[in-house]
Amino acid sequence: MIHIGIFIFDGVEELDFVGPYEVFTMINEVCNYQGKPDGVDVRLISQDGKQVTCTKKMRVLTDGAISDTIDWDVILMPGGEGTRPLLDNEAVLKWLQLQAKNAKWVTSVCTGSMVLAKAGLTTGKKITTHHLNFEKFRQRELPGELVSGVRYVCDGNLITAAGVSAGIDMALWLTGQMFSPTMARSVQSAMQYDPDPPYANLKEN
């Protein structure tokens, strides 16, 4: 059983965590369909274990607080406007540092990479974030070599995804690493995830 902890907070961007949550929990759907037991335990956690209000006002209940949760195999830090206060939240930063010592994978979506960076987890690593936040990342003099034009970057056991929907791609890739590419393809098929946006060329009028 792989234990996956997704940290959420007031001001978290909804799809940053809901996208990966859908991917990871679909692993169990696929396992059960194949007559196998659950492969993952996915939990939403917050600093105090209470309800959070997301960037676009979705309200979400959590499964527990950082003080009463286990050591996670996978940690995910999503982004959103609420990451800004976290950059000065010593309790959360110390918790991330402790979790990173034993976690098999440390991941982020969007500006969640800024929180990982403030915790010192991106030093000497290639990383990415939302394309509109590259300059803010640099202005804060956070550690890490930013990579543009990619959906996600893997450097060792650190995986950082670009903005919002990129977290789905990152989670699917990680599913392939934790289980197999075949499992990841089955999860992708079960989600019917085959992006074909109607206005794909962003440069057109």
Backbone torsions as a table, in degrees:
resi	resn	phi	psi	omega
1	MET	NA	126.9	178.3
2	ILE	-98.9	126.8	-176.9
3	HIS	-98.7	121.4	-175.2
4	ILE	-117.8	120.3	178.7
5	GLY	-108.5	121.8	178.3
6	ILE	-108.2	114.3	-177.5
7	PHE	-84.9	126.9	177.1
8	ILE	-125.9	163.6	-169.3
9	PHE	-160.7	162.8	175.8
10	ASP	-58.4	129.3	-179.0
11	GLY	88.5	10.7	176.5
12	VAL	-72.7	142.1	177.2
13	GLU	-74.3	126.2	-170.8
14	GLU	-55.1	-55.1	-173.9
15	LEU	-69.7	-20.9	177.8
16	ASP	-56.1	-36.9	-179.9
17	PHE	-107.7	-30.2	-179.5
18	VAL	-68.2	-36.7	178.1
19	GLY	-59.9	-57.3	176.5
20	PRO	-61.0	-35.7	177.7
21	TYR	-59.1	-42.4	178.6
22	GLU	-63.3	-42.9	178.6
23	VAL	-61.8	-52.8	-174.7
24	PHE	-65.1	-41.2	-179.8
25	THR	-72.6	-24.8	176.4
26	MET	-67.3	-22.7	175.3
27	ILE	-55.5	-45.0	-179.9
28	ASN	-66.6	-36.9	177.3
29	GLU	-60.3	-43.8	179.3
30	VAL	-67.2	-43.7	179.0
31	CYS	-58.7	-47.2	-178.7
32	ASN	-64.3	-39.3	178.2
33	TYR	-61.6	-33.2	179.6
34	GLN	-87.3	5.9	179.1
35	GLY	78.7	21.2	-179.1
36	LYS	-110.2	158.4	177.1
37	PRO	-72.8	167.9	177.6
38	ASP	-54.7	143.0	179.5
39	GLY	-101.2	-18.9	-176.7
40	VAL	-138.2	155.8	171.3
41	ASP	-120.7	112.3	-174.6
42	VAL	-110.5	126.0	-178.8
43	ARG	-128.4	143.7	170.9
44	LEU	-95.3	125.9	-177.4
45	ILE	-128.7	150.5	176.9
46	SER	-133.4	175.9	-177.1
47	GLN	-61.9	-43.2	-177.0
48	ASP	-111.5	1.2	178.8
49	GLY	79.3	5.8	-177.8
50	LYS	-94.0	172.3	177.7
51	GLN	-59.4	143.1	174.8
52	VAL	-117.1	154.3	175.2
53	THR	-112.5	120.6	-174.0
54	CYS	-78.8	176.5	-177.2
55	THR	-55.4	-42.7	-176.8
56	LYS	-100.8	25.0	169.8
57	LYS	77.8	7.6	169.2
58	MET	-64.3	134.2	178.0
59	ARG	-105.6	132.3	-172.0
60	VAL	-131.6	132.5	173.2
61	LEU	-84.6	145.9	-179.7
62	THR	-106.2	168.4	-179.1
63	ASP	-94.2	-8.8	-179.7
64	GLY	168.6	175.8	179.7
65	ALA	-102.3	163.4	-179.9
66	ILE	-64.7	-24.4	-177.8
67	SER	-76.4	-18.7	-176.8
68	ASP	-124.1	24.3	178.5
69	THR	-107.6	163.7	-175.9
70	ILE	-80.4	178.8	168.7
71	ASP	-77.2	127.9	-173.8
72	TRP	-95.1	144.2	172.9
73	ASP	-74.6	-34.4	178.9
74	VAL	-131.4	131.3	174.1
75	ILE	-115.4	133.9	176.4
76	LEU	-124.0	127.4	177.1
77	MET	-113.3	105.7	178.0
78	PRO	-77.6	177.6	-179.4
79	GLY	-112.9	-162.5	-176.7
80	GLY	126.5	170.5	-179.1
81	GLU	-58.9	-26.9	-178.9
82	GLY	-70.2	-6.5	177.6
83	THR	-71.8	-24.7	-175.5
84	ARG	-59.1	-49.2	177.2
85	PRO	-63.5	-28.4	-178.3
86	LEU	-66.7	-23.4	-179.7
87	LEU	-64.7	-18.7	177.9
88	ASP	-116.2	15.1	-178.0
89	ASN	-96.7	96.3	-174.3
90	GLU	-61.8	-35.1	-179.0
91	ALA	-63.1	-44.8	180.0
92	VAL	-70.0	-41.9	-179.8
93	LEU	-62.8	-42.0	178.6
94	LYS	-67.3	-37.5	177.9
95	TRP	-63.0	-42.2	177.5
96	LEU	-62.3	-42.1	179.3
97	GLN	-61.3	-42.9	179.0
98	LEU	-66.4	-45.0	-179.7
99	GLN	-63.1	-38.8	-176.6
100	ALA	-64.7	-22.3	-179.2
101	LYS	-64.8	-32.3	-176.2
102	ASN	-117.7	-11.4	-178.3
103	ALA	-66.6	141.4	176.3
104	LYS	-73.5	-33.3	-179.6
105	TRP	-138.9	135.8	173.6
106	VAL	-118.5	123.1	-171.4
107	THR	-132.3	160.4	175.5
108	SER	-148.8	162.0	173.4
109	VAL	-129.8	137.6	174.3
110	CYS	57.7	-134.1	-176.6
111	THR	-75.6	3.9	171.3
112	GLY	-59.3	-26.3	178.6
113	SER	-64.3	-26.6	178.1
114	MET	-66.9	-36.4	179.0
115	VAL	-69.7	-43.4	176.8
116	LEU	-60.4	-39.3	179.9
117	ALA	-64.8	-43.4	-179.6
118	LYS	-64.5	-28.0	176.8
119	ALA	-80.7	-1.5	177.7
120	GLY	82.6	18.1	-174.6
121	LEU	-93.9	-2.7	-178.1
122	THR	-112.6	6.1	-178.5
123	THR	-60.5	125.7	179.8
124	GLY	73.1	12.7	-176.1
125	LYS	-111.0	150.4	169.4
126	LYS	-84.0	132.2	-174.6
127	ILE	-143.5	172.2	172.4
128	THR	-144.5	172.0	178.7
129	THR	-158.3	-175.0	177.6
130	HIS	-59.0	136.0	-173.4
131	HIS	-60.4	-25.2	179.6
132	LEU	-81.8	-3.2	-176.7
133	ASN	-113.9	7.7	179.2
134	PHE	-59.0	-46.3	-176.8
135	GLU	-66.6	-39.3	177.8
136	LYS	-63.0	-38.0	177.8
137	PHE	-60.0	-46.1	-178.4
138	ARG	-68.9	-39.2	-179.7
139	GLN	-60.3	-32.7	178.9
140	ARG	-82.0	-2.9	179.1
141	GLU	55.5	42.5	177.9
142	LEU	-80.2	148.1	-177.5
143	PRO	-75.3	150.7	177.5
144	GLY	126.0	145.9	178.6
145	GLU	-95.3	108.8	-176.8
146	LEU	-72.6	135.2	178.3
147	VAL	-116.5	125.9	-178.9
148	SER	-101.1	164.2	174.6
149	GLY	71.5	22.7	179.9
150	VAL	-129.3	159.5	177.4
151	ARG	-85.2	-34.0	177.3
152	TYR	-159.2	160.5	179.3
153	VAL	-131.4	133.0	174.8
154	CYS	-113.7	125.6	176.2
155	ASP	-135.3	102.5	-173.6
156	GLY	68.7	-127.5	178.8
157	ASN	-100.0	13.2	177.9
158	LEU	-101.6	124.2	177.6
159	ILE	-124.9	122.3	178.0
160	THR	-119.3	132.4	-179.6
161	ALA	-106.5	153.9	176.6
162	ALA	-72.1	-154.7	-170.8
163	GLY	-73.2	139.1	163.2
164	VAL	49.6	-94.2	-174.1
165	SER	-66.8	-20.0	-179.9
166	ALA	-62.1	-21.7	178.3
167	GLY	-63.0	-28.6	177.8
168	ILE	-66.5	-45.0	179.0
169	ASP	-62.2	-43.7	179.2
170	MET	-59.9	-44.4	-178.0
171	ALA	-66.9	-35.8	176.8
172	LEU	-66.8	-42.4	177.7
173	TRP	-61.7	-43.7	-179.4
174	LEU	-65.0	-34.9	175.7
175	THR	-59.0	-40.5	177.3
176	GLY	-64.3	-31.9	179.0
177	GLN	-77.8	-39.8	-177.5
178	MET	-74.0	-32.2	-177.5
179	PHE	-120.0	-83.5	177.8
180	SER	-168.0	158.0	174.4
181	PRO	-57.6	-32.9	178.8
182	THR	-63.6	-43.0	177.0
183	MET	-63.0	-43.3	179.8
184	ALA	-61.2	-39.9	178.4
185	ARG	-66.6	-37.5	178.7
186	SER	-66.3	-39.8	176.9
187	VAL	-64.7	-44.4	179.0
188	GLN	-61.0	-41.0	178.8
189	SER	-67.2	-42.1	-179.4
190	ALA	-64.0	-32.5	176.9
191	MET	-79.7	-11.7	-171.5
192	GLN	52.3	47.3	-179.2
193	TYR	-93.5	100.3	-179.4
194	ASP	-146.9	73.5	-170.0
195	PRO	-55.1	131.3	175.8
196	ASP	-149.5	67.6	-173.4
197	PRO	-62.9	144.5	-176.2
198	PRO	-67.5	-23.0	178.8
199	TYR	-123.0	61.4	-170.6
200	ALA	-67.0	-33.4	-177.9
201	ASN	-86.7	102.0	-175.4
202	LEU	-70.5	-13.5	-177.1
203	LYS	-89.0	-10.3	179.1
204	GLU	-76.1	152.9	176.1
205	ASN	-74.5	NA	NA
